[in-house]
């Protein structure tokens, strides 16, 4: 463990590459083929069950790296300055198709059991991604850039860009170029929001909750119902909230002191002696 911590500080680029390769491998894991290996039909329910199970396994791997790099301070249930991230919850709650559902433009028709499985797999997916990117890659980017001015800001930007770029793997699954590029763009923005929220609250559980709410709402109708979710009131409201919250977060990130990250990832502290 001592060696891995030193590796994190001395060779962050190689460690970033290792984590990214693991994430890409996990993201492209063939769930459909795996279900077939068990002699099961590829159904929505089986997809949710297997996705949740494997993402939980992948999450455990990421938590292992979080501890071996000694970044575990972010696994803090005691959230600080929660008021500072309340605007972020406006963004993610707004991603629910409330207007479309209220007007009958969209419907959710799945059973309660299927909805529960959907939420469970969404939770494990988002927890895995947040531990990997905000818990590990973000601090590694900071360690690479820590001697530069506004290192926290640039580390947040770089780790969020990597988070967005990883979604290009969806092209391998047959996703369209336009839809994939759109996903890369908003993943960058959501990643940046989650990075700032982790630093403000000093807890990974806040970005996990933000990411979970955003994903759960965004795919709700597509996965569990029917109809369209886009309408003019939703577009206008999304634009207003996005610009307002984005401006606020940019200001906060741009003025974030390095000491906040230094404290969170225990820079300068000697790792405990191994027994």
KEVEXZA-803576 format. One record per residue (C-alpha): x, y, z. Coordinates in nm, 2 decimals, padded with zeros to 4 digits. Layout:
residues N
<u = X&v = Y&w = Z>
...
***
This chain:
residues 275
<u = 00.00&v = 00.00&w = 00.00>
<u = 00.29&v = 00.24&w = 00.08>
<u = 00.43&v = 00.17&w = -00.27>
<u = 00.10&v = 00.24&w = -00.45>
<u = 00.07&v = 00.57&w = -00.26>
<u = 00.42&v = 00.67&w = -00.38>
<u = 00.33&v = 00.56&w = -00.73>
<u = 00.02&v = 00.79&w = -00.71>
<u = 00.23&v = 01.09&w = -00.63>
<u = 00.53&v = 01.02&w = -00.85>
<u = 00.37&v = 00.87&w = -01.16>
<u = 00.01&v = 01.00&w = -01.18>
<u = -00.01&v = 00.98&w = -01.56>
<u = 00.06&v = 00.60&w = -01.57>
<u = -00.19&v = 00.56&w = -01.29>
<u = -00.45&v = 00.76&w = -01.47>
<u = -00.40&v = 00.54&w = -01.78>
<u = -00.44&v = 00.22&w = -01.56>
<u = -00.77&v = 00.34&w = -01.41>
<u = -00.90&v = 00.46&w = -01.75>
<u = -00.82&v = 00.12&w = -01.91>
<u = -01.01&v = -00.05&w = -01.63>
<u = -01.31&v = 00.18&w = -01.67>
<u = -01.32&v = 00.13&w = -02.05>
<u = -01.29&v = -00.25&w = -02.00>
<u = -01.58&v = -00.24&w = -01.75>
<u = -01.79&v = 00.00&w = -01.96>
<u = -01.76&v = -00.23&w = -02.26>
<u = -01.82&v = -00.55&w = -02.07>
<u = -02.05&v = -00.78&w = -02.28>
<u = -02.36&v = -00.81&w = -02.06>
<u = -02.57&v = -00.96&w = -02.33>
<u = -02.31&v = -01.24&w = -02.40>
<u = -02.27&v = -01.30&w = -02.03>
<u = -02.64&v = -01.34&w = -01.98>
<u = -02.64&v = -01.59&w = -02.27>
<u = -02.36&v = -01.79&w = -02.10>
<u = -02.59&v = -01.85&w = -01.81>
<u = -02.86&v = -01.99&w = -02.05>
<u = -03.09&v = -01.70&w = -01.98>
<u = -03.30&v = -01.49&w = -02.22>
<u = -03.18&v = -01.13&w = -02.27>
<u = -03.47&v = -00.94&w = -02.12>
<u = -03.49&v = -00.60&w = -01.96>
<u = -03.51&v = -00.76&w = -01.61>
<u = -03.21&v = -00.98&w = -01.66>
<u = -03.01&v = -00.69&w = -01.81>
<u = -03.08&v = -00.48&w = -01.50>
<u = -02.99&v = -00.77&w = -01.26>
<u = -02.66&v = -00.85&w = -01.44>
<u = -02.56&v = -00.49&w = -01.49>
<u = -02.62&v = -00.42&w = -01.12>
<u = -02.42&v = -00.73&w = -01.01>
<u = -02.12&v = -00.66&w = -01.23>
<u = -02.11&v = -00.29&w = -01.16>
<u = -02.11&v = -00.37&w = -00.79>
<u = -01.81&v = -00.59&w = -00.85>
<u = -01.64&v = -00.32&w = -01.05>
<u = -01.72&v = -00.07&w = -00.78>
<u = -01.54&v = -00.29&w = -00.53>
<u = -01.23&v = -00.29&w = -00.75>
<u = -01.24&v = 00.09&w = -00.76>
<u = -01.28&v = 00.12&w = -00.38>
<u = -00.98&v = -00.10&w = -00.35>
<u = -00.77&v = 00.14&w = -00.56>
<u = -00.92&v = 00.43&w = -00.36>
<u = -00.77&v = 00.28&w = -00.05>
<u = -00.44&v = 00.17&w = -00.19>
<u = -00.38&v = 00.53&w = -00.32>
<u = -00.49&v = 00.66&w = 00.02>
<u = -00.77&v = 00.88&w = -00.12>
<u = -01.03&v = 00.73&w = 00.11>
<u = -01.10&v = 01.06&w = 00.30>
<u = -01.36&v = 01.13&w = 00.03>
<u = -01.56&v = 00.83&w = 00.16>
<u = -01.70&v = 01.06&w = 00.43>
<u = -02.06&v = 01.04&w = 00.54>
<u = -02.02&v = 01.37&w = 00.72>
<u = -02.11&v = 01.62&w = 00.45>
<u = -01.97&v = 01.97&w = 00.48>
<u = -02.12&v = 02.29&w = 00.34>
<u = -02.41&v = 02.11&w = 00.18>
<u = -02.58&v = 02.44&w = 00.12>
<u = -02.31&v = 02.52&w = -00.13>
<u = -02.41&v = 02.24&w = -00.36>
<u = -02.79&v = 02.29&w = -00.34>
<u = -02.79&v = 02.46&w = -00.69>
<u = -02.65&v = 02.14&w = -00.83>
<u = -02.96&v = 01.95&w = -00.72>
<u = -03.17&v = 02.19&w = -00.93>
<u = -02.98&v = 02.07&w = -01.24>
<u = -03.02&v = 01.70&w = -01.17>
<u = -03.38&v = 01.71&w = -01.05>
<u = -03.47&v = 01.91&w = -01.36>
<u = -03.34&v = 01.62&w = -01.57>
<u = -03.66&v = 01.43&w = -01.47>
<u = -03.92&v = 01.47&w = -01.74>
<u = -04.17&v = 01.62&w = -01.50>
<u = -04.35&v = 01.84&w = -01.75>
<u = -04.37&v = 01.56&w = -02.01>
<u = -04.52&v = 01.32&w = -01.75>
<u = -04.76&v = 01.58&w = -01.60>
<u = -04.90&v = 01.67&w = -01.95>
<u = -04.93&v = 01.31&w = -02.07>
<u = -04.66&v = 01.36&w = -02.33>
<u = -04.47&v = 01.07&w = -02.18>
<u = -04.57&v = 00.78&w = -01.96>
<u = -04.40&v = 00.53&w = -01.73>
<u = -04.56&v = 00.19&w = -01.76>
<u = -04.31&v = -00.05&w = -01.59>
<u = -04.40&v = -00.24&w = -01.28>
<u = -04.27&v = -00.14&w = -00.93>
<u = -04.03&v = -00.43&w = -00.94>
<u = -03.88&v = -00.33&w = -01.27>
<u = -03.85&v = 00.03&w = -01.16>
<u = -03.66&v = -00.08&w = -00.84>
<u = -03.42&v = -00.29&w = -01.05>
<u = -03.37&v = 00.01&w = -01.28>
<u = -03.29&v = 00.23&w = -00.99>
<u = -03.05&v = -00.03&w = -00.84>
<u = -02.85&v = -00.07&w = -01.15>
<u = -02.84&v = 00.31&w = -01.20>
<u = -02.71&v = 00.35&w = -00.84>
<u = -02.42&v = 00.10&w = -00.89>
<u = -02.33&v = 00.24&w = -01.23>
<u = -02.31&v = 00.60&w = -01.10>
<u = -02.13&v = 00.49&w = -00.78>
<u = -01.87&v = 00.30&w = -00.99>
<u = -01.81&v = 00.60&w = -01.22>
<u = -01.79&v = 00.85&w = -00.93>
<u = -01.54&v = 00.65&w = -00.73>
<u = -01.33&v = 00.60&w = -01.05>
<u = -01.34&v = 00.95&w = -01.18>
<u = -01.40&v = 01.19&w = -00.89>
<u = -01.25&v = 00.96&w = -00.62>
<u = -00.93&v = 00.85&w = -00.81>
<u = -00.87&v = 01.01&w = -01.15>
<u = -00.95&v = 01.37&w = -01.03>
<u = -00.69&v = 01.35&w = -00.74>
<u = -00.44&v = 01.18&w = -00.98>
<u = -00.49&v = 01.47&w = -01.23>
<u = -00.43&v = 01.71&w = -00.94>
<u = -00.11&v = 01.54&w = -00.84>
<u = 00.01&v = 01.58&w = -01.20>
<u = -00.08&v = 01.95&w = -01.20>
<u = -00.03&v = 02.05&w = -00.84>
<u = 00.27&v = 02.28&w = -00.92>
<u = 00.06&v = 02.49&w = -01.16>
<u = -00.15&v = 02.79&w = -01.08>
<u = -00.52&v = 02.70&w = -01.03>
<u = -00.43&v = 02.33&w = -01.02>
<u = -00.77&v = 02.23&w = -00.88>
<u = -00.95&v = 02.40&w = -01.16>
<u = -00.74&v = 02.24&w = -01.43>
<u = -00.76&v = 01.90&w = -01.26>
<u = -01.13&v = 01.92&w = -01.25>
<u = -01.14&v = 02.02&w = -01.62>
<u = -00.90&v = 01.74&w = -01.72>
<u = -01.07&v = 01.46&w = -01.53>
<u = -01.41&v = 01.58&w = -01.66>
<u = -01.28&v = 01.58&w = -02.01>
<u = -01.15&v = 01.22&w = -01.96>
<u = -01.49&v = 01.13&w = -01.82>
<u = -01.66&v = 01.26&w = -02.13>
<u = -01.42&v = 01.10&w = -02.37>
<u = -01.47&v = 00.75&w = -02.21>
<u = -01.83&v = 00.77&w = -02.33>
<u = -01.69&v = 00.74&w = -02.69>
<u = -01.68&v = 00.36&w = -02.61>
<u = -02.06&v = 00.37&w = -02.68>
<u = -01.98&v = 00.39&w = -03.05>
<u = -01.85&v = 00.03&w = -03.02>
<u = -02.20&v = -00.07&w = -02.91>
<u = -02.36&v = 00.07&w = -03.21>
<u = -02.46&v = 00.42&w = -03.08>
<u = -02.49&v = 00.70&w = -03.33>
<u = -02.21&v = 00.95&w = -03.36>
<u = -02.44&v = 01.25&w = -03.30>
<u = -02.60&v = 01.10&w = -02.98>
<u = -02.26&v = 00.99&w = -02.86>
<u = -02.10&v = 01.33&w = -02.90>
<u = -02.39&v = 01.49&w = -02.72>
<u = -02.34&v = 01.24&w = -02.44>
<u = -01.96&v = 01.33&w = -02.43>
<u = -02.05&v = 01.69&w = -02.40>
<u = -02.30&v = 01.67&w = -02.11>
<u = -02.09&v = 01.41&w = -01.94>
<u = -01.81&v = 01.66&w = -01.93>
<u = -02.04&v = 01.92&w = -01.77>
<u = -02.18&v = 01.67&w = -01.52>
<u = -01.83&v = 01.55&w = -01.44>
<u = -01.72&v = 01.90&w = -01.36>
<u = -02.02&v = 01.97&w = -01.14>
<u = -01.96&v = 01.64&w = -00.95>
<u = -01.59&v = 01.73&w = -00.91>
<u = -01.67&v = 02.07&w = -00.76>
<u = -01.94&v = 01.92&w = -00.54>
<u = -01.70&v = 01.67&w = -00.39>
<u = -01.45&v = 01.94&w = -00.30>
<u = -01.71&v = 02.17&w = -00.15>
<u = -01.86&v = 01.89&w = 00.07>
<u = -01.55&v = 01.67&w = 00.11>
<u = -01.76&v = 01.37&w = 00.04>
<u = -01.80&v = 01.14&w = -00.26>
<u = -02.15&v = 01.06&w = -00.16>
<u = -02.27&v = 01.40&w = -00.28>
<u = -02.15&v = 01.35&w = -00.64>
<u = -02.28&v = 01.00&w = -00.63>
<u = -02.62&v = 01.12&w = -00.54>
<u = -02.61&v = 01.40&w = -00.80>
<u = -02.50&v = 01.16&w = -01.07>
<u = -02.76&v = 00.90&w = -00.97>
<u = -03.05&v = 01.15&w = -00.98>
<u = -02.94&v = 01.28&w = -01.31>
<u = -02.91&v = 00.94&w = -01.48>
<u = -03.23&v = 00.80&w = -01.32>
<u = -03.43&v = 01.10&w = -01.45>
<u = -03.27&v = 01.12&w = -01.79>
<u = -03.34&v = 00.76&w = -01.89>
<u = -03.66&v = 00.71&w = -01.70>
<u = -03.90&v = 00.73&w = -02.00>
<u = -03.67&v = 00.56&w = -02.24>
<u = -03.62&v = 00.26&w = -02.02>
<u = -03.95&v = 00.23&w = -01.84>
<u = -04.21&v = 00.40&w = -02.05>
<u = -04.30&v = 00.56&w = -02.38>
<u = -04.35&v = 00.90&w = -02.54>
<u = -04.13&v = 01.21&w = -02.59>
<u = -03.97&v = 01.42&w = -02.32>
<u = -03.87&v = 01.74&w = -02.51>
<u = -04.09&v = 02.04&w = -02.50>
<u = -04.04&v = 02.42&w = -02.50>
<u = -04.09&v = 02.48&w = -02.13>
<u = -03.84&v = 02.20&w = -02.05>
<u = -03.58&v = 02.34&w = -02.29>
<u = -03.61&v = 02.69&w = -02.16>
<u = -03.60&v = 02.58&w = -01.79>
<u = -03.30&v = 02.36&w = -01.86>
<u = -03.11&v = 02.64&w = -02.03>
<u = -03.18&v = 02.89&w = -01.75>
<u = -03.08&v = 02.65&w = -01.48>
<u = -02.78&v = 02.53&w = -01.67>
<u = -02.64&v = 02.87&w = -01.74>
<u = -02.70&v = 03.00&w = -01.39>
<u = -02.56&v = 02.70&w = -01.20>
<u = -02.28&v = 02.66&w = -01.46>
<u = -02.17&v = 03.02&w = -01.40>
<u = -02.18&v = 02.97&w = -01.02>
<u = -01.97&v = 02.65&w = -01.04>
<u = -01.72&v = 02.79&w = -01.28>
<u = -01.66&v = 03.08&w = -01.03>
<u = -01.63&v = 02.84&w = -00.74>
<u = -01.39&v = 02.61&w = -00.92>
<u = -01.18&v = 02.89&w = -01.07>
<u = -01.12&v = 03.03&w = -00.72>
<u = -01.08&v = 02.70&w = -00.54>
<u = -00.76&v = 02.68&w = -00.33>
<u = -00.52&v = 02.39&w = -00.36>
<u = -00.53&v = 02.34&w = 00.01>
<u = -00.88&v = 02.19&w = -00.01>
<u = -00.77&v = 01.91&w = -00.24>
<u = -00.44&v = 01.87&w = -00.04>
<u = -00.64&v = 01.80&w = 00.27>
<u = -00.89&v = 01.57&w = 00.10>
<u = -00.62&v = 01.34&w = -00.05>
<u = -00.39&v = 01.36&w = 00.26>
<u = -00.10&v = 01.51&w = 00.06>
<u = 00.22&v = 01.53&w = 00.27>
<u = 00.10&v = 01.28&w = 00.52>
<u = 00.32&v = 00.97&w = 00.58>
<u = 00.13&v = 00.65&w = 00.52>
<u = 00.10&v = 00.42&w = 00.81>
<u = 00.37&v = 00.15&w = 00.84>
<u = 00.26&v = -00.19&w = 00.71>
<u = 00.26&v = -00.48&w = 00.95>
***
